């Protein structure tokens, strides 16, 4: 479980630690559940827009960058903090090389999510580590931006 009073997303795993990928909510928003002050449709629209943007961005990312990140996630000798630092460095490097015509925080969010998806697609066994690292990266670097999206 990933949890902190400063985090906007509390990730809970059902079924013995398995990450739910079937579209069901296994995480919960600490600031309120959809239906209790938050409009679930807003989050679905935001998600759909980010997915569309992400598909466009994914085509712009050099596969060598993705392969390098996969190797770093595979390296179990790296601490969670080191992996997150390397994800952050990769996002920053891509911010300089991939032309994104959007505000900086949105571009960082999209890049982090696209990298997570691309790494997990390349090596599904890394899904749990990639997911946790990306959630922590977003919580630490983009918390206020994401909270203000809704």
Secondary structure as GFF3:
##gff-version 3
##sequence-region A 1 150
A	DSSP	beta_strand	9	11	.	.	.	ID=ss1
A	DSSP	beta_strand	27	29	.	.	.	ID=ss2
A	DSSP	alpha_helix	40	58	.	.	.	ID=ss3
A	DSSP	alpha_helix	63	74	.	.	.	ID=ss4
A	DSSP	alpha_helix	80	97	.	.	.	ID=ss5
A	DSSP	alpha_helix	104	122	.	.	.	ID=ss6
A	DSSP	three_ten_helix	124	126	.	.	.	ID=ss7
A	DSSP	alpha_helix	127	141	.	.	.	ID=ss8
A	DSSP	alpha_helix	143	149	.	.	.	ID=ss9
###
